[in-house]
Amino acid sequence: MDIAMNSPVHTFHIPVMGTGFTIDTPLKVAHYGISSAISLVDDRFIEQMRSRICRDHGEPYEPIADKDEDARARRITAYLDLLDTLVHRNVERVRNSVFAKGSEIARYFELLPPSPLRRLYESMEAKLDGPERLQLQENLRQFVQPGGIDVNIMTKLDNDRDRSGHKLPDRCSDALSALRGFMNSRVEGSLVLSAGMNRRLFSYMGEFKDLTADKGAGLRKRIVLKVSDYRSALVQGKLLARLGLPVAEFRVESGLNCGGHAFGGAGKLLGPVLEEFKQEKAQLAETLRNVRSQTLKALGCGDSCDDDTLVPRITVQGGLGDPDEERLLREVYGVDGTGWGSAFLFVPEAVNIDPASLQQLIDAGEQDIRLSGASPLGVPFWNLTTSASEQKRLQRISSDQPGSPCPKGYLVSSSEFTTMPLCTASRAFQRRKLEQIDLSQLSSVDKRRAQEDVVAKACICHDLSGCATVPLEIDPGATPAICCGPNAAYFQQAVTLKEMIDHIYGRARIALHGNRPHMFLKELSLHIEQLRKDLSEHAEAPSEMMKKAVTETRENLQQGIAHYRELAARLGRDNSRSFLAGLDQLQGELMELGLKSKVRG
């Protein structure tokens, strides 16, 4: 039976969610072979978590203070090393447990998807007690391996000044320090880069040998690029290849049907994007291999430094909620794995979520999860409007004290009013901006719209850790923000880790709201709604750039709809009928938008 060692044992991963939801998820799931990603944005919170976990597990703790040298990187390294120690301890516990009903090692294998390893376990279970059964058990123990402790760096969050506005030392910007913290750790996991290119960060990555693959040695630390389309993968992949760096995985994410920050992508739908990856995967790998090979030869490394067997994995995430969708992505588009994000917010066994926030999620409907202007980054942001963070924001507005005290300052960006940058969600910024708008010559309607845009910003760098800091009593007074994707509206109850994994693999099904649309139709509807909003906001005097963007978006959506009509035949008779009905309705809405825009023109 051909079973590869050190390859992923599960076909799904748990993506990063906020700063707090998955901050210690590896401690909860990695010993079952499940990979998950943690955010490296908030090193103060990371230090608080290290203190708490050390206390809970009886580990020694030496604090790293804010003003200690290279504190951000050292905090991240110390935290990751702690997770690595505890995860490997958990794996040894699983490996050495007794094969018996309900035991940890039995659970490890029973959670697996259909695979050669799962079949080997089942063949052992079918054996009667005796030498052959014992030998199979010993063989199985050798295959118990941890899931990845992966980290996520938002490339655009790379502030290079401290809270006083002073320039930080060279290579001590936020993103570079986070990279150094990961690279200096013992963790053998993936570095997930999101939010596009950062040339300064990419260049710094080229200095770490653990990110390169010697022939036959494999990768200790792997680069994963989160992308929204093929072109982005090719451009970023070639940039890294010119630095001698291989990309181990392209993580394709829906532009709108995701959690957290959303990037529209000019109407590029997930299905056609994945089809392009499927058609071009071999060419992509060959192109990146050639570019990297040329770089390594120029550096004098030759073939000994180049693992020419490396082919990037293609995985996908954004809006997954049904096992039929998981199967479709694997069978039709040939993806190597999937990411299930918002669904795991309903699994307290795997993530951090306080009871009040979990109940808010369970009670949430489609109208409660909105694409908002809450992010100080100026990027549309999915937000649960019933969260404690949103209620606090509204309370401050009603008390005539809009804005947050800005306790952390990771998202400071504006120097419009002060030399020291301010966060646009801060009270200091919003007070000045509202005064400026009030004194402006704008019409009353435009003033109100401008004021709403200002006070919409929320303190997400602090509040997104609230679902961890509240139940762990790190910051009991925090008001948690919840950045779930729209897919969260269709889950109706908390579930166990086993129930969620059985759901993903189609062994059992979690009850979802009956009105849940297919993930492809949901994404299409979100793009149409975004187009409707753009047309409305620019109806009076659309610029030439806006007209061009609308035309491109509409064309991409029409091409996507045509692709989905061909796909419908693969869904089975009943599913195909309902899918096409939903597609017809959405195409009608798109055509109506087209007619209205022509009338305005």
C-alpha positions in Angstrom: 0.0 0.0 0.0 1.6 3.3 -1.2 1.6 5.7 1.7 3.7 8.9 1.5 5.4 10.1 4.7 5.3 13.8 5.5 2.5 14.6 3.0 -0.7 16.1 4.3 -3.0 13.5 5.8 -6.1 15.7 5.6 -7.4 17.4 2.4 -8.5 20.5 4.2 -6.9 23.2 6.4 -8.2 25.8 8.8 -7.3 29.3 7.4 -6.2 32.2 9.6 -9.3 33.9 11.2 -8.8 37.3 12.7 -6.0 37.7 15.3 -7.6 35.6 18.0 -9.9 32.9 16.7 -7.0 30.6 15.5 -4.2 31.9 17.6 -3.7 28.6 19.4 -5.7 26.3 17.1 -2.5 24.2 16.4 -2.6 23.1 20.1 -6.2 21.9 19.6 -6.0 20.1 16.2 -2.4 19.6 15.0 -2.0 16.3 16.8 -4.7 14.9 14.6 -2.7 15.9 11.5 -4.8 19.0 10.8 -3.0 22.2 9.6 -4.1 25.6 10.7 -2.8 29.2 10.4 -2.3 31.8 13.1 -2.0 35.6 12.6 1.3 37.4 13.4 -0.2 40.9 13.4 -0.4 41.4 17.2 2.8 40.5 19.1 1.5 42.0 22.3 -1.5 39.6 22.2 0.9 36.8 21.2 3.0 37.5 24.3 -0.1 37.5 26.5 -1.0 34.1 25.0 2.4 32.7 25.6 2.2 33.7 29.3 -1.3 32.1 29.6 -0.3 28.9 27.8 2.9 28.5 29.8 0.9 28.9 33.0 -1.7 26.3 31.9 0.9 23.8 30.8 3.5 24.3 33.6 6.1 25.7 31.2 8.7 28.3 32.3 7.9 31.8 31.2 10.4 34.7 30.7 8.6 37.9 29.6 9.7 39.9 26.6 8.9 43.5 27.2 7.8 46.1 24.6 11.1 48.0 24.7 13.4 44.9 24.7 15.6 44.7 21.7 13.9 43.1 18.6 10.9 42.4 20.9 8.4 41.8 18.2 10.4 39.1 16.4 11.6 37.5 19.7 8.0 37.3 21.0 6.9 35.5 17.8 9.8 33.1 17.9 9.2 32.3 21.6 5.5 31.7 21.0 6.0 29.5 18.0 8.7 27.5 19.8 6.2 27.0 22.6 3.5 25.7 20.3 6.1 23.4 18.6 7.1 21.9 21.9 3.5 21.3 23.0 2.3 20.0 19.6 5.0 17.4 19.4 4.3 16.4 23.0 0.6 15.9 22.0 1.7 13.9 19.0 3.8 11.6 21.1 0.8 11.2 23.4 -1.3 10.2 20.5 1.3 7.9 19.0 1.9 6.0 22.3 -1.8 5.6 23.2 -3.5 2.3 23.1 -5.5 1.2 20.0 -9.0 1.0 21.6 -12.4 2.5 21.1 -12.3 6.2 21.9 -8.5 6.4 22.3 -6.5 9.3 20.9 -4.7 7.2 18.3 -8.0 5.6 17.2 -9.5 9.1 16.9 -6.5 10.2 14.8 -7.2 7.6 12.1 -11.0 7.7 12.3 -10.9 11.4 11.4 -8.9 10.8 8.2 -10.5 11.1 4.8 -10.7 8.0 2.5 -7.1 7.3 1.8 -4.5 4.5 1.8 -3.6 5.4 5.4 -7.3 5.2 6.4 -7.6 1.8 4.6 -4.5 0.5 6.5 -6.2 1.4 9.8 -9.4 -0.3 8.7 -7.6 -3.4 7.7 -5.9 -3.5 11.2 -9.4 -3.1 12.8 -10.6 -6.1 10.8 -7.9 -8.4 12.1 -8.4 -10.6 15.2 -6.0 -10.1 18.1 -2.7 -11.6 17.4 0.8 -10.8 16.0 -0.4 -9.6 12.6 -2.8 -7.0 14.3 0.0 -5.9 16.6 2.4 -5.5 13.7 -0.1 -3.4 11.8 -0.6 -1.2 14.9 3.1 -0.6 15.1 3.2 0.3 11.4 0.4 2.8 11.9 2.1 4.5 14.8 4.9 5.5 12.4 2.5 7.4 10.3 1.1 9.6 13.1 2.4 13.1 12.2 1.4 16.7 13.2 -0.5 19.1 11.1 1.3 22.3 10.2 1.7 25.2 12.5 1.3 27.8 9.8 1.6 31.5 10.1 -0.1 34.4 8.2 1.6 37.7 7.4 -0.5 40.4 5.8 2.1 41.9 3.5 0.6 45.4 3.5 0.8 45.7 7.3 4.4 46.7 7.3 4.5 49.9 9.5 8.1 51.0 9.9 7.5 53.6 12.7 6.8 53.2 16.4 3.9 54.7 18.2 5.8 58.0 18.6 6.3 58.2 14.9 10.0 57.5 15.1 11.6 55.4 12.3 12.3 51.8 13.4 15.7 50.2 13.0 16.5 48.6 9.6 14.5 45.4 9.1 12.4 46.0 12.1 9.2 47.0 10.3 6.1 45.0 11.3 6.1 42.5 8.4 9.9 42.0 8.4 10.0 41.4 12.1 7.2 38.9 11.9 9.1 37.1 9.2 12.2 37.0 11.3 10.3 35.7 14.2 8.9 32.8 12.2 12.2 32.0 10.5 14.1 31.9 13.8 11.6 29.5 15.3 11.8 25.7 15.3 8.5 25.4 13.6 8.4 23.5 10.3 5.3 25.0 8.8 4.0 27.3 6.1 4.5 31.0 5.7 1.2 32.3 4.3 1.4 35.7 2.6 -1.8 37.6 2.0 -2.9 40.9 0.6 -0.5 41.1 -2.4 3.2 42.0 -3.0 5.6 43.6 -0.6 9.0 43.8 -2.4 10.9 44.7 0.7 9.5 41.7 2.5 10.1 39.4 -0.5 13.7 40.5 -0.8 14.3 39.8 2.9 12.8 36.4 2.5 15.6 35.6 0.0 18.1 35.7 2.8 16.7 32.7 4.7 18.0 29.3 3.5 15.1 27.4 5.2 12.8 28.8 2.5 14.8 27.1 -0.3 14.7 23.5 -1.3 17.9 21.5 -1.6 17.6 18.6 -4.0 16.2 15.7 -2.1 16.0 17.5 1.2 12.6 19.1 0.9 11.4 22.3 2.5 11.6 23.0 6.3 9.5 26.1 5.9 7.2 26.6 2.9 5.9 29.7 1.1 2.2 29.8 0.5 0.8 32.7 -1.5 -2.8 33.6 -1.1 -4.1 34.8 -4.5 -7.4 35.7 -6.2 -6.5 34.7 -9.8 -3.9 33.1 -12.0 -2.2 36.3 -13.1 -1.4 37.2 -9.5 0.0 33.8 -8.8 2.3 34.0 -11.9 3.5 37.5 -11.1 4.2 36.9 -7.4 5.6 33.4 -8.1 8.1 34.8 -10.7 9.2 37.6 -8.4 10.0 35.0 -5.6 11.6 32.7 -8.1 14.0 35.5 -9.2 15.1 35.5 -5.5 15.7 31.8 -5.6 12.5 31.1 -3.6 10.0 28.3 -4.5 6.3 28.6 -3.8 5.0 25.4 -2.3 1.3 26.3 -2.5 -1.0 28.8 -4.2 -4.0 29.3 -1.9 -6.8 30.6 -4.2 -9.4 32.6 -2.3 -12.8 34.0 -3.4 -12.6 37.7 -3.8 -15.9 38.4 -2.0 -17.2 35.1 -0.5 -14.7 34.9 2.3 -14.2 36.2 5.8 -12.3 39.3 6.9 -11.1 41.7 4.2 -12.6 41.2 0.8 -11.1 42.0 -2.6 -13.6 42.2 -5.5 -11.3 41.2 -8.3 -13.3 42.9 -11.1 -16.0 40.2 -11.2 -13.6 37.2 -11.6 -15.5 34.2 -10.3 -14.0 31.3 -8.5 -15.0 28.6 -11.0 -13.3 30.2 -14.0 -10.3 31.1 -11.9 -9.9 27.5 -10.8 -10.4 26.3 -14.4 -7.5 28.5 -15.5 -5.3 27.1 -12.7 -6.2 23.6 -13.8 -5.3 24.2 -17.4 -2.1 26.1 -16.6 -0.8 24.2 -13.5 2.0 22.3 -15.3 3.0 25.4 -17.3 3.0 27.5 -14.1 5.3 25.0 -12.3 7.6 24.8 -15.3 7.9 28.6 -15.7 8.7 29.1 -12.0 11.2 26.2 -12.0 13.0 27.7 -15.0 13.2 31.2 -13.5 14.4 29.9 -10.2 17.0 27.6 -11.8 18.4 30.6 -13.7 18.7 32.5 -10.4 20.4 29.7 -8.6 22.9 29.2 -11.4 23.7 32.9 -11.4 24.3 32.6 -7.6 26.7 29.7 -8.2 24.5 27.1 -6.6 23.9 24.9 -9.6 21.6 22.0 -9.7 22.5 20.9 -6.1 20.4 23.7 -4.7 17.4 23.1 -6.9 14.7 20.6 -6.1 13.2 20.2 -9.6 10.5 17.9 -8.4 8.7 20.6 -6.5 5.2 21.3 -8.0 3.1 23.9 -6.2 -0.1 22.7 -4.6 -3.3 24.5 -5.6 -5.8 24.9 -2.8 -9.0 26.9 -2.6 -11.0 28.6 0.1 -13.9 31.0 0.5 -17.6 30.1 1.1 -17.3 26.3 1.5 -20.0 24.8 3.5 -21.3 21.6 1.9 -19.4 18.3 1.3 -20.8 18.2 -2.3 -18.9 21.5 -3.0 -15.7 20.0 -1.5 -16.1 17.0 -3.8 -16.8 19.2 -6.9 -13.7 21.3 -6.3 -11.5 18.3 -6.1 -13.1 16.2 -8.9 -13.8 19.0 -11.5 -11.0 21.4 -10.8 -8.4 19.0 -9.5 -7.5 21.1 -6.4 -5.1 19.6 -3.9 -6.9 20.8 -0.9 -9.5 23.1 0.5 -9.8 25.7 3.3 -12.8 25.8 5.6 -12.8 29.1 7.6 -16.1 30.5 8.9 -17.5 27.0 9.3 -15.0 26.4 12.1 -16.2 29.3 14.1 -19.0 26.9 15.1 -16.4 24.4 16.5 -15.4 25.7 19.9 -13.2 22.6 20.2 -10.9 24.0 17.4 -11.0 27.8 17.8 -11.4 30.6 20.4 -14.9 32.0 20.7 -16.6 33.2 23.8 -20.2 31.9 24.5 -21.9 35.2 23.8 -20.2 35.6 20.4 -20.9 32.0 19.5 -24.6 32.5 20.2 -24.6 35.7 18.2 -23.2 33.7 15.3 -25.8 31.0 15.7 -28.6 33.5 15.7 -27.2 35.5 12.7 -29.1 35.7 9.5 -27.9 37.0 6.1 -28.9 40.5 7.0 -26.6 40.5 10.1 -23.3 39.7 8.1 -22.4 42.7 6.0 -19.6 43.9 3.9 -18.7 47.0 5.8 -16.3 50.0 5.9 -15.1 48.9 9.4 -11.5 48.3 8.5 -9.0 51.2 8.9 -7.1 49.7 5.9 -9.8 51.1 3.6 -10.6 47.7 2.3 -14.2 46.3 2.5 -14.5 44.1 5.6 -17.0 41.4 6.5 -18.5 42.1 9.8 -21.1 40.6 12.1 -23.3 43.6 12.9 -24.6 42.2 16.2 -21.1 41.7 17.7 -20.0 43.4 20.9 -17.5 45.4 18.9 -20.2 46.8 16.6 -22.5 47.6 19.5 -19.7 49.5 21.3 -18.9 51.4 18.1 -22.6 52.5 17.8 -22.7 53.3 21.5 -19.7 55.7 21.2 -21.4 57.4 18.3 -24.6 57.9 20.2 -22.7 59.3 23.2 -21.0 61.8 20.8 -17.6 60.2 21.4 -17.0 58.3 18.1 -13.8 56.4 17.6 -11.7 54.0 19.7 -9.0 54.9 22.2 -6.6 53.0 19.9 -4.9 50.8 22.5 -2.5 49.0 20.1 -2.0 51.0 17.0 -1.1 48.3 14.5 -3.2 50.0 11.8 -2.0 53.6 12.1 -1.7 55.0 8.7 -2.9 58.6 8.4 -0.7 61.7 8.9 -3.4 64.1 7.7 -3.6 65.9 11.0 -0.6 65.0 13.0 3.1 64.2 12.5 2.6 60.9 14.4 0.4 58.6 12.3 -3.1 58.0 13.5 -5.5 55.1 12.9 -8.6 56.2 11.1 -10.6 54.2 13.7 -9.2 56.2 16.6 -11.0 58.9 18.5 -8.2 61.3 17.9 -8.5 61.0 14.1 -12.3 60.8 13.9 -12.8 63.9 16.0 -10.5 66.0 13.7 -12.0 64.5 10.5 -15.6 65.2 11.6 -14.7 68.8 12.5 -13.2 69.2 9.0 -16.3 67.8 7.3 -18.5 70.0 9.4 -16.6 73.1 8.3 -16.6 72.0 4.6 -18.7 73.4 1.8 -20.3 70.0 1.0 -24.0 69.6 0.6 -26.0 68.2 3.6 -26.3 64.8 1.8 -22.6 64.6 1.0 -21.7 65.7 4.5 -23.8 62.9 6.1 -22.3 60.4 3.7 -18.8 61.6 4.6 -19.5 61.5 8.3 -20.9 57.9 8.1 -17.7 56.8 6.2 -15.6 58.2 9.0 -17.4 56.7 12.0 -17.8 53.3 10.2 -14.2 52.5 11.1 -13.8 50.1 14.0 -10.8 49.1 16.2 -10.4 45.7 14.6 -6.7 45.2 15.6 -7.8 45.1 19.2 -11.3 43.7 19.0 -10.5 40.7 16.7 -8.6 39.1 19.6 -11.6 39.6 21.9 -13.0 36.1 21.3 -9.8 34.8 22.9 -8.9 37.4 25.5 -12.4 37.4 27.1 -12.8 33.7 27.9 -9.1 33.4 28.7 -9.4 36.3 31.1 -6.5 38.1 29.4 -8.7 41.1 28.7 -12.2 40.4 30.2 -13.5 43.8 29.2 -12.8 43.5 25.5 -15.6 43.8 23.0 -15.1 41.0 20.5 -15.4 41.7 16.7 -16.4 38.8 14.4 -15.1 38.9 10.9 -17.0 35.8 9.6 -17.8 35.4 5.9 -21.4 35.4 4.6 -21.4 31.6 4.7 -21.7 31.7 8.5 -25.3 32.8 8.2 -26.3 29.2 7.1 -24.9 27.3 10.1 -27.4 26.8 12.9 -25.6 25.3 15.9 -22.2 24.6 17.5 -20.7 21.2 16.5 -17.8 19.0 17.6 -14.6 18.7 15.7 -15.5 15.2 14.7 -19.0 16.3 13.4 -17.4 19.1 11.3 -14.7 16.8 9.8 -17.3 14.1 9.1 -19.4 16.8 7.4 -16.4 17.9 5.2 -15.7 14.4 4.1 -19.4 13.6 3.5 -19.6 10.8 6.1 -22.4 12.8 7.9 -24.1 16.1 7.3 -24.5 19.1 9.6 -27.9 20.7 9.2 -27.7 24.0 7.3 -30.4 26.6 6.6 -32.5 25.4 3.7 -32.1 28.6 1.8 -28.3 28.3 1.6 -27.2 28.8 -2.0 -24.4 26.9 -3.7 -21.1 28.6 -3.0 -20.6 29.6 -6.6 -24.1 31.2 -6.8 -23.5 33.0 -3.5 -20.3 34.5 -4.8 -22.0 35.5 -8.0 -24.8 37.3 -6.1 -22.2 39.1 -4.0 -20.5 40.4 -7.1 -23.8 41.6 -8.6 -24.7 43.3 -5.4 -21.3 45.0 -5.4 -21.8 46.1 -9.0 -25.2 47.4 -8.1 -23.7 49.5 -5.3 -20.9 50.9 -7.5 -23.4 51.9 -10.2 -25.6 53.6 -7.6 -22.7 55.6 -6.0 -21.5 56.8 -9.4 -24.8 57.2 -11.1 -24.7 61.0 -11.5 -21.2 61.5 -12.9 -19.3 58.2 -13.6 -15.7 58.7 -14.6 -14.1 57.0 -17.6 -12.2 54.8 -15.3 -15.4 53.8 -13.5 -17.1 53.0 -16.8 -14.2 50.8 -17.9 -14.2 49.0 -14.5 -18.0 48.3 -14.7 -17.7 47.0 -18.3 -14.8 44.7 -17.3 -16.7 43.5 -14.3 -19.9 42.8 -16.3 -17.9 40.9 -19.0 -16.2 38.8 -16.4 -19.5 37.9 -14.7 -21.1 37.0 -18.0 -18.1 34.7 -18.8 -18.4 33.2 -15.4 -22.1 32.5 -15.9 -21.4 30.8 -19.2 -18.8 28.6 -17.4 -21.3 27.7 -14.7 -23.9 26.6 -17.3 -21.5 24.1 -18.6 -20.6 23.0 -15.1 -24.3 22.4 -14.2 -24.3 19.0 -16.0 -21.7 17.7 -13.5 -24.0 18.4 -10.5 -26.5 15.6 -10.9 -30.1 16.0 -12.1 -31.8 17.6 -9.0 -28.9 19.8 -8.1 -28.4 20.8 -11.7 -32.0 22.0 -11.9 -31.9 24.1 -8.8 -28.4 25.5 -9.7 -29.6 26.5 -13.2 -32.7 28.2 -11.7 -30.5 30.2 -9.4 -28.2 31.0 -12.2 -31.1 32.2 -14.4 -32.3 34.5 -11.7 -28.9 36.1 -11.1 -28.2 36.5 -14.8 -31.5 38.3 -15.0 -30.4 40.7 -12.3 -27.2 41.3 -14.1 -29.0 42.1 -17.3 -31.3 44.5 -15.5 -28.3 46.4 -14.1 -26.9 46.6 -17.6 -30.2 48.1 -19.0 -30.3 50.7 -16.2 -26.8 51.8 -16.7 -27.4 52.3 -20.4 -30.5 54.4 -19.6 -28.3 56.6 -17.3 -25.7 56.8 -20.1 
